[in-house]
Amino acid sequence: MRKIILLAILLGVAGSIRLGALPARAQGPSLDDEVNRIARTLYCPVCPNTPLDVCNTQACVQWRGLIKEKLQQGQSEQQIREYFVQQYGDVVLGAPPPQGFNWLAYILPVIGIILGAVVAWLSVRQWIVRRGDAPAAPAAAPEIPREYAERIEKDLKEL
């Protein structure tokens, strides 16, 4: 009987050691992680260009608390974002929604990059074509008047 109890204890200790040696399994994101992830996509309307997750104003601290409450109530990220847009406008999104006149904010940079690439390509192409042209023949020496030529010849003979 003692052997059975001792064997059970040893198996228990070995099992405990084995469980302790297993790597910890990743848990799902905590509620605070979810709050920070959502707050990172929203911007403080009081502080320009400051994400809600790093802003330390009292309003932003309260808003993070509100996000936490809404998550606890089971609301999705999209519902929370829509709530903040309804309350404070598109400013809290940091980027304008891609609709209506706001499409220009998404299209114009792409058009600018394409136009810049075309201008650069044409410039390089033109530079290569110009560089490949044969060099121009040197201009003919100007004609020296006869009296100067005779005088130069006379001076050279005297040397």
N, C-alpha and C positions, 0 to 999 in steps of 0.2 A: 504494500500500500504506500509505503514511504517512497518507493521507487517511482510509482505512478505520479505522486504529488511532485516529486523532484523533477521528473520528466516534464510535467505540465508547466512547472515554473520555468524550466530552461527553455521550453518551446515559447512561452510567453515573452521571456526576455529576448530571445532570438527574433521573434516576430516584431517586437518593439524596436529593436535595433534596425531590422530590415525596413520597417515603415519610416523610421527616422532618416534612413539613407536615401529614400526615394525623393526625387526632386519635387519641389512644391508645385502644385498645379496652378496655372494662372486662373485667377478669378475674373469674373466679368468686371467691367469698369464700375468703380464706386460712384455713388451719387455725386460726390464732389468733382470727380473727373468729368462726369457728364455736364455738370453745371459749368465747369471751366471750358469744356469743348464748345458748348453753345455760346457762352459769353465771349469766346475768342472771335466768333463770327459777327458779333454785335458791337457797335461803337457808341461811345458816350457822346450824347449830343451837347454836353457842356464843355468837355475838353476836346479840342479838334484833333482828329486822327489818332485817338487813343482807344484801343480795344477795351471792351468792358471787363475782360479778365485781369487787366493790369491797372486799371484806373482805381485810385483809392479815395475818390470823393464819396461822400456819404450817400449820394444818390446811387452811385454804381454798386456800393455795398448792399444797399436795399434792393437793387434790381437783381443782383446775384441771388439774394435771399428769395426774391419773387420767382426766379427761374427754378430754384430748388423746390419751392412749394408746388409750382405747376408740374414739375417732374414727379413729385410725390403723389399728385392727383392723377397721374397717368397721362398727362398731355404729351404729345410728340414734339420733337424739335421744331417741325414746321408750324405747329399750332402756336408755340411760344414765340417764334419769330413773327408770325402774323399778328399776334397780340401787340408786340412792341412796335411794329410798323403802324398799326391802327392808333396806338397811343401817341407815338412820337414822330411818325413820318418815315420816309425813306432814308433819312439821315442816319438812322441807327444801323442800316445795313452796310455802310461803308462803301458800297458800290451800287450804282443805280440798277434797278431791275431792268432786264432787257426787253423793254416794251416801249412803244411810241417813239418819241423823240430821243429817248435814252439809247436807242440802238446805235446812234452816232458815236457814243463813247466806246463801243465795242468794234465798230466798223472802221472808223477813221485811222486808228493806229495800224491796222492791217493794210489799208490802202496806202498809207504813208510808207510803210516798209516795202511794199511792192514797187511803188514809184521810185523810191530811193535805189532799189536794186536795179531797176531798168535804167535809170540815169547813170549809175555806176557802170553797168555793163556797156552802155553806149559810149561812155567816155573812155573806158579802157579799150574798147574795140577801135575807136577813132584814133587813140594814141598809138596803138599797135600798127594801124594802117599807115599813119604818118611816119612812124619810125621805120617802117619797111620800105619807104620810097628811096630810090637811088639818090645819092647826094647830088646836088646841082653842080654843073661844071663851073670851074672857077672863071671869073670874069676875065676877058682879054685885057692885057696890059694896055694902058692908054698910049696913044701914038705920041712920040716925043717929036717936037718940031725939029726940023733938019739942022738949024743953026746950033741948037743945044747938043744934038747928037755929035756934030763935028767938033764942038768945043770939048765934049767929054772924051772923045777919041784922042784929041790933041793932048789933053791933060794926062791921059793914061799912058801915052807914048813918052811923055817927059819923065815919068816916074821911073 
